[in-house]
């Protein structure tokens, strides 16, 4: 999946999703975008929600080290964020283990 991000040309925002993420989870679209530029970035298939179109989720962090879980799809080389929220305790543990791997190298 990481190689597919090399071809990405930008982000597209659905007005309802921006408002939902902001109101329900207090996540701004700018925070979501930042996550895709910071390492480490864990990306995996969202098999459970990929019936209509291919979806992925990402575990990543913002410049202010806010750790986010983001579900997204890619349409015509554009990332379209579907939902975004703070990571759960379990997701933070997975992400922190990945950070340790990067710092040991």
N, C-alpha and C positions, 0 to 999 in steps of 0.2 A: 504493500500500500504506500509506503513512504515514497517510492519512485513516482507514483501518480501525483503526489503533491508538487513535484518539480514542474509539472505542466500547468499548475493552477494559475489562473489569470486574475482572480479576485474573489470577492464575496458578494452574495446576493442576500438581501434581507426581506423576509415576508413581514409586513407590518404587524400582523397578529402575533407572530413568534417573538418579535422584538419586545412588544408590550408584555406578553406572557412571561418571558424570561426576566424582564425588568421587575414586573409587579410580583410575580410568584417567588422568584429566587434572587432578586436584586442583582442580576447579572446584566451588564451593559454589552451591547454588540461590540464595542471597541475592546472590551476584555476578552471576548471570544476570539476575535481576530488575533490578538496578541499571543494567545496560547499556541497557535500554529507556527509561531516564529521562535519559540523557546524550546530548549532541550532540557531534559529528555521529553520526548513526545511519544506516548504509547497509543498506537492506533490498532483497532481490532474490528472485525466484522460484527455488525449488529444483526445477527442471523434472525433473532426473534422478531425484529421489526422490518425485515427486508422483503415482505411479501409483494408490495406494489412497486418498489424501486430499491436498489441497493443502498444500504445505509451502513455507516460506520460509527463507532464512538471513539473518542479520544480522551485520554487522561493527560492533562498538561497544566502549566502554570502561567500566570500573568507576570508582568514586570515587577509587581508588588508581592509576588509569591503567593497569590491566591490560587489554590488548586481547584481546577474545574473539571467536570465531566460534561462532555459535549457530544450530542448526537448530530450527525450531519449527513448530507448526501452531496454528490457532485453532479452538476448538470452543465454540460458544455464547458467543461474546465473551470467551472465556478463553484466554490463551496457555498452550500446553502445550509445554514445552521437551523436545525429543527428544534432542539431544546438544549438548555445549558443550566447547570446547577453546581453548587459546591460538591466536591467529592465526599462520599461516605467514609466512615472510619476504615472500612475494608479496602476501598479504592485508594485511600491515602497510604495505607500500608503497602499495597502493591507498587504504587508510584514511588514511595520512599525507598523501597528495595531497588528499584530501577536507578534512582539517583545514586545510591551507594555503588552500584555496578559502574556507573560513569566516572565516579570520583576515584575508584580503585585503579582505573586504567592509566 
